[in-house]
Amino acid sequence: MRKLILFLVFLVGLSMVVSSYNVALDSKSIQGDMGSIFELKRPFLNKAAPLIIKKNITIATYNVLNFGSAGVGRIEYFRQIIDELDPDILIVQEMNQGGVDIFFNQVMNYENEEYEMTPFIDGPDTDNLLFYKSNKIIYRLNEQIPTESRDISAYTLSLFDKPKFDFIIYSLHLHPGQYGSNEVSRYNEVLELKEHADLLPEHSHFIILGDFNIYDDGEPVYELLMDDFLIDVYDPLDFIGYWHDHEEFSITHTQSTRDVQFGGGSYGGLDDRFDMILLSEYFNEPGGLKYLENSYYVFGNDGNHFNQAVNGGENEVVSQEIADALYYASDHLPVVAKFQYRIHMNAVEIIY
C-alpha cells in the first residue's frame, strides 16, 4: 500500500511539473521551471488560437494609348513601368486586338509567366483588357455593357484564398471632349453602367475605373456616379473641385505625360484628372476586401509637373528612367490603389 501511495504522489508531482513547462514552437525539447529538459519521443500537439493573416492586392488602371501591332516600339517602356508597379490586377484601356498577344507575352510575361488575362472582346473602337496574377486572383466572368460610344467591361473576380468572395471591376473609357453634347454622352454611358450595377445584390463590392474624361466634380456624370447608384459609390481621393488646368489639383492629374505631340497622343503637360478608381461603399467595411486608406495614387505624378512633361527635370517619386518610360509609353499615367483581406487559419503547434 505504501508503494502505491508513493507512486500516486509521484504521478501527481510529475503532472504539476509538466503543466508548468514553457513550450516553444519548433523546439525538440521542453525546458521546465526546475531546469530539467525532457526529450519527447513522439510529436506533442498543442491547439493554438486561430491565426489571422493579412494579404494585400494592388490594382492599377492604365490607358495604353491605342496599343496595337504597331506599338512594338513602346514595349520596353511598358516593361519598365509594369516591373515597377508589380500589380496583382492591371486593367488597360485603348487596347486593340492586334496588340493583345504582344502586350500579354512581351510585356506582362516577358520574364516570368505569372499573369493570365481575361478573354479579349473586340467591340467598337478600342477596348478593355484585364491581366491578373493567377496565384492571387480567380477570373469568373466578363460581361460587356454596350454604350453609344465604347463598351464597358464588367469583370467578375474572386480571391484565390477566398474563392467564395466575388467582386466586380468595371472598366470604362467614356466619350471625350468638354462641354455640351460630350458631357451628355458621358452621362448616358454611365446610365448603362448604373443599370447593371443597380441589379447587383446588396453589399456587393464593385470598382469603377478607367478613363472617365471628366473635367471637374460638377459634371452631371460625376454627380450621377457619386449620388444616384443604389449602392453608394465614393471617390477615395476625395479631391473636390475643378480639376482641369488648375495647379491646386496637380497631384491628381493623369494626362498628359507629354509637352509635345507625337505618336497620336495628347500633349500640353499634366493638367487633367481623367483616370480614376471609384469604389462601392462596402470597401470601407471589414470582411471581404477592404480599401487601404491613403493607398490611392497616380504613378509618376509628384505634384510638381503641372502643365509639364512627366520627365521634365527631376521627378521626386520615380527615377529618371521610369519618368522617361512613362513619357514614351502613353499620354496617360497609371492610377493605383491597394486593398487588403484577411485569412483565418487554425494553427497547430508541433514539437518533436
Secondary structure, DSSP 8 states (H G I E B T S, - for coil): -HHHHHHHHHHHHHHHHHHT-B--TT-SEEE-TTS-EEE-SS-EEEE---EEEEEEEEEEEEEEEEESGGGGGGHHHHHHHHHHH--SEEEEEEE-GGGHHHHIIIIITSS---EEE------SSSEEEEEEETTTEEEEEEEEE--SSS-EEEEEEEETTEEEEEEEEEEEE----SSHHHHHHHHHHHHHHHHHHTTS-TT--EEEEEE-----TTSHHHHHHHHSSSS-EE-TT---S--TT-GGGGGG--B-S-SS--TT---SSB-B--EEEEEEGGGGSSSS-EE-TT--EETT--S--BTS-TTSS--SSS-HHHHHHHHHH-SB--EEEEEEEEEEE--EEEE-
